[in-house]
């Protein structure tokens, strides 16, 4: 029982220090569509044959889901950034982003940062956003950094 209690306390301590301990309150008015309401999803390994277009809806989705940490202009200076142990990626810095493929970005967004060996605070959005929406967000990040994939 003592070991269980120690493990439990340790797990809580890690959770609080890894991603900060202040909850985020989000106003749900004007919320972008969830996965169930979004367009059809494309398989993860499929390369889009049609060019992915960044629309006003894509920008709105970024502001809703990503700007809290990455900032409204993608500079990694969102309202939650100061509470995170690992700073959010600056999506305007081409030097790093040009070394990553679109597929790597897609996987980080869909499965979360930890799943691709990055920040554990980056949540997995695959249950919330459709694959097509995630592809649009990847294209928007490329627009922010004014860079292309590997």
C-alpha positions as YAML, in Angstrom:
chain: A
units: angstrom
residues:
- id: 1
  name: UNK
  ca: [0.00, 0.00, 0.00]
- id: 2
  name: UNK
  ca: [2.90, 2.32, 0.80]
- id: 3
  name: UNK
  ca: [4.43, 1.75, -2.63]
- id: 4
  name: UNK
  ca: [1.11, 2.49, -4.32]
- id: 5
  name: UNK
  ca: [0.83, 5.78, -2.42]
- id: 6
  name: UNK
  ca: [4.39, 6.79, -3.34]
- id: 7
  name: UNK
  ca: [3.82, 5.94, -7.03]
- id: 8
  name: UNK
  ca: [0.53, 7.86, -7.00]
- id: 9
  name: UNK
  ca: [2.14, 10.97, -5.46]
- id: 10
  name: UNK
  ca: [5.06, 10.73, -7.90]
- id: 11
  name: UNK
  ca: [2.69, 10.49, -10.89]
- id: 12
  name: UNK
  ca: [0.77, 13.57, -9.75]
- id: 13
  name: UNK
  ca: [4.00, 15.52, -9.20]
- id: 14
  name: UNK
  ca: [5.23, 14.66, -12.69]
- id: 15
  name: UNK
  ca: [1.91, 15.61, -14.26]
- id: 16
  name: UNK
  ca: [1.90, 18.98, -12.52]
- id: 17
  name: UNK
  ca: [5.49, 19.88, -13.42]
- id: 18
  name: UNK
  ca: [5.40, 18.62, -17.01]
- id: 19
  name: UNK
  ca: [2.61, 20.80, -18.31]
- id: 20
  name: UNK
  ca: [1.97, 23.41, -15.65]
- id: 21
  name: UNK
  ca: [-0.77, 23.34, -13.11]
- id: 22
  name: UNK
  ca: [-3.12, 26.15, -14.10]
- id: 23
  name: UNK
  ca: [-6.26, 25.05, -15.94]
- id: 24
  name: UNK
  ca: [-7.27, 26.89, -19.07]
- id: 25
  name: UNK
  ca: [-10.77, 28.25, -19.35]
- id: 26
  name: UNK
  ca: [-12.02, 28.31, -22.92]
- id: 27
  name: UNK
  ca: [-15.06, 30.18, -24.10]
- id: 28
  name: UNK
  ca: [-17.02, 27.71, -26.23]
- id: 29
  name: UNK
  ca: [-18.95, 30.37, -28.18]
- id: 30
  name: UNK
  ca: [-18.02, 30.21, -31.86]
- id: 31
  name: UNK
  ca: [-16.16, 26.93, -31.39]
- id: 32
  name: UNK
  ca: [-14.83, 25.34, -34.60]
- id: 33
  name: UNK
  ca: [-16.40, 22.01, -35.61]
- id: 34
  name: UNK
  ca: [-15.29, 18.85, -33.89]
- id: 35
  name: UNK
  ca: [-14.13, 15.79, -35.79]
- id: 36
  name: UNK
  ca: [-17.65, 14.43, -36.12]
- id: 37
  name: UNK
  ca: [-18.76, 17.70, -37.72]
- id: 38
  name: UNK
  ca: [-15.69, 18.09, -39.97]
- id: 39
  name: UNK
  ca: [-14.93, 16.98, -43.50]
- id: 40
  name: UNK
  ca: [-14.14, 13.38, -44.29]
- id: 41
  name: UNK
  ca: [-10.78, 12.20, -43.07]
- id: 42
  name: UNK
  ca: [-7.90, 10.98, -45.19]
- id: 43
  name: UNK
  ca: [-5.71, 8.06, -44.08]
- id: 44
  name: UNK
  ca: [-2.57, 9.16, -42.26]
- id: 45
  name: UNK
  ca: [-0.11, 7.74, -44.81]
- id: 46
  name: UNK
  ca: [-1.95, 9.13, -47.82]
- id: 47
  name: UNK
  ca: [-0.30, 12.03, -49.58]
- id: 48
  name: UNK
  ca: [-2.97, 14.49, -50.60]
- id: 49
  name: UNK
  ca: [-3.35, 14.56, -54.37]
- id: 50
  name: UNK
  ca: [-5.19, 17.85, -54.23]
- id: 51
  name: UNK
  ca: [-3.34, 20.87, -52.86]
- id: 52
  name: UNK
  ca: [-4.30, 21.69, -49.28]
- id: 53
  name: UNK
  ca: [-5.68, 25.20, -49.10]
- id: 54
  name: UNK
  ca: [-5.42, 27.39, -46.02]
- id: 55
  name: UNK
  ca: [-8.86, 28.88, -45.48]
- id: 56
  name: UNK
  ca: [-10.31, 31.30, -42.95]
- id: 57
  name: UNK
  ca: [-11.73, 28.21, -41.20]
- id: 58
  name: UNK
  ca: [-8.21, 26.77, -40.89]
- id: 59
  name: UNK
  ca: [-6.95, 30.01, -39.35]
- id: 60
  name: UNK
  ca: [-9.91, 30.00, -36.95]
- id: 61
  name: UNK
  ca: [-9.16, 26.40, -35.97]
- id: 62
  name: UNK
  ca: [-5.52, 27.33, -35.28]
- id: 63
  name: UNK
  ca: [-6.65, 30.25, -33.11]
- id: 64
  name: UNK
  ca: [-9.03, 28.01, -31.20]
- id: 65
  name: UNK
  ca: [-6.84, 24.96, -30.60]
- id: 66
  name: UNK
  ca: [-3.21, 26.06, -31.09]
- id: 67
  name: UNK
  ca: [-2.88, 29.74, -30.16]
- id: 68
  name: UNK
  ca: [-3.29, 29.07, -26.43]
- id: 69
  name: UNK
  ca: [0.29, 27.78, -26.44]
- id: 70
  name: UNK
  ca: [1.78, 28.71, -29.83]
- id: 71
  name: UNK
  ca: [0.41, 32.27, -29.85]
- id: 72
  name: UNK
  ca: [-1.99, 34.05, -32.17]
- id: 73
  name: UNK
  ca: [0.80, 34.64, -34.70]
- id: 74
  name: UNK
  ca: [2.50, 31.27, -34.07]
- id: 75
  name: UNK
  ca: [5.55, 32.68, -32.27]
- id: 76
  name: UNK
  ca: [5.35, 30.27, -29.32]
- id: 77
  name: UNK
  ca: [4.17, 33.03, -27.00]
- id: 78
  name: UNK
  ca: [0.60, 31.96, -26.26]
- id: 79
  name: UNK
  ca: [-1.12, 32.69, -22.97]
- id: 80
  name: UNK
  ca: [-0.25, 29.23, -21.61]
- id: 81
  name: UNK
  ca: [3.39, 29.25, -22.79]
- id: 82
  name: UNK
  ca: [4.79, 30.63, -19.54]
- id: 83
  name: UNK
  ca: [3.23, 27.77, -17.57]
- id: 84
  name: UNK
  ca: [4.81, 25.00, -19.66]
- id: 85
  name: UNK
  ca: [8.08, 23.31, -18.77]
- id: 86
  name: UNK
  ca: [8.90, 22.82, -22.46]
- id: 87
  name: UNK
  ca: [8.33, 26.02, -24.47]
- id: 88
  name: UNK
  ca: [5.89, 25.66, -27.39]
- id: 89
  name: UNK
  ca: [7.40, 25.57, -30.87]
- id: 90
  name: UNK
  ca: [7.72, 28.91, -32.65]
- id: 91
  name: UNK
  ca: [5.90, 28.26, -35.93]
- id: 92
  name: UNK
  ca: [7.50, 31.29, -37.60]
- id: 93
  name: UNK
  ca: [11.10, 29.97, -37.39]
- id: 94
  name: UNK
  ca: [11.89, 28.36, -40.71]
- id: 95
  name: UNK
  ca: [15.36, 27.11, -39.67]
- id: 96
  name: UNK
  ca: [13.89, 24.25, -37.64]
- id: 97
  name: UNK
  ca: [10.59, 23.74, -39.42]
- id: 98
  name: UNK
  ca: [12.30, 23.20, -42.80]
- id: 99
  name: UNK
  ca: [14.05, 20.16, -41.32]
- id: 100
  name: UNK
  ca: [10.72, 18.41, -40.68]
- id: 101
  name: UNK
  ca: [8.35, 16.72, -43.08]
- id: 102
  name: UNK
  ca: [4.65, 17.47, -43.29]
- id: 103
  name: UNK
  ca: [4.05, 13.90, -42.09]
- id: 104
  name: UNK
  ca: [6.05, 14.59, -38.92]
- id: 105
  name: UNK
  ca: [3.91, 17.67, -38.21]
- id: 106
  name: UNK
  ca: [0.76, 15.70, -38.97]
- id: 107
  name: UNK
  ca: [1.74, 12.96, -36.50]
- id: 108
  name: UNK
  ca: [2.68, 15.48, -33.78]
- id: 109
  name: UNK
  ca: [-0.71, 17.17, -34.09]
- id: 110
  name: UNK
  ca: [-2.72, 13.97, -34.38]
- id: 111
  name: UNK
  ca: [-0.95, 11.84, -31.75]
- id: 112
  name: UNK
  ca: [0.62, 14.50, -29.50]
- id: 113
  name: UNK
  ca: [4.16, 15.65, -28.90]
- id: 114
  name: UNK
  ca: [5.25, 12.74, -26.75]
- id: 115
  name: UNK
  ca: [4.33, 10.22, -29.45]
- id: 116
  name: UNK
  ca: [6.94, 11.75, -31.78]
- id: 117
  name: UNK
  ca: [9.61, 12.33, -29.16]
- id: 118
  name: UNK
  ca: [8.73, 15.96, -28.54]
- id: 119
  name: UNK
  ca: [7.08, 17.97, -25.76]
- id: 120
  name: UNK
  ca: [4.77, 15.92, -23.51]
- id: 121
  name: UNK
  ca: [2.49, 18.95, -23.11]
- id: 122
  name: UNK
  ca: [1.51, 18.94, -26.79]
- id: 123
  name: UNK
  ca: [-1.90, 17.22, -26.73]
- id: 124
  name: UNK
  ca: [-3.10, 14.65, -29.24]
- id: 125
  name: UNK
  ca: [-5.80, 16.26, -31.37]
- id: 126
  name: UNK
  ca: [-6.66, 13.15, -33.41]
- id: 127
  name: UNK
  ca: [-9.85, 12.51, -31.47]
- id: 128
  name: UNK
  ca: [-10.96, 16.11, -31.86]
- id: 129
  name: UNK
  ca: [-9.87, 17.13, -35.35]
- id: 130
  name: UNK
  ca: [-10.31, 15.24, -38.62]
- id: 131
  name: UNK
  ca: [-7.29, 14.21, -40.65]
- id: 132
  name: UNK
  ca: [-8.17, 16.74, -43.34]
- id: 133
  name: UNK
  ca: [-8.30, 19.53, -40.75]
- id: 134
  name: UNK
  ca: [-4.91, 18.45, -39.41]
- id: 135
  name: UNK
  ca: [-3.49, 18.50, -42.98]
- id: 136
  name: UNK
  ca: [-4.87, 22.05, -43.32]
- id: 137
  name: UNK
  ca: [-3.18, 23.04, -40.04]
- id: 138
  name: UNK
  ca: [0.14, 21.64, -41.30]
- id: 139
  name: UNK
  ca: [-0.23, 23.77, -44.43]
- id: 140
  name: UNK
  ca: [-1.01, 26.81, -42.25]
- id: 141
  name: UNK
  ca: [2.12, 26.21, -40.16]
- id: 142
  name: UNK
  ca: [4.10, 26.14, -43.42]
- id: 143
  name: UNK
  ca: [2.49, 29.46, -44.29]
- id: 144
  name: UNK
  ca: [3.47, 30.92, -40.90]
- id: 145
  name: UNK
  ca: [7.12, 29.94, -41.29]
- id: 146
  name: UNK
  ca: [7.15, 30.69, -45.02]
- id: 147
  name: UNK
  ca: [8.96, 27.41, -45.52]
- id: 148
  name: UNK
  ca: [8.54, 24.07, -47.23]
- id: 149
  name: UNK
  ca: [8.95, 20.51, -45.98]
- id: 150
  name: UNK
  ca: [12.07, 18.40, -46.43]
...
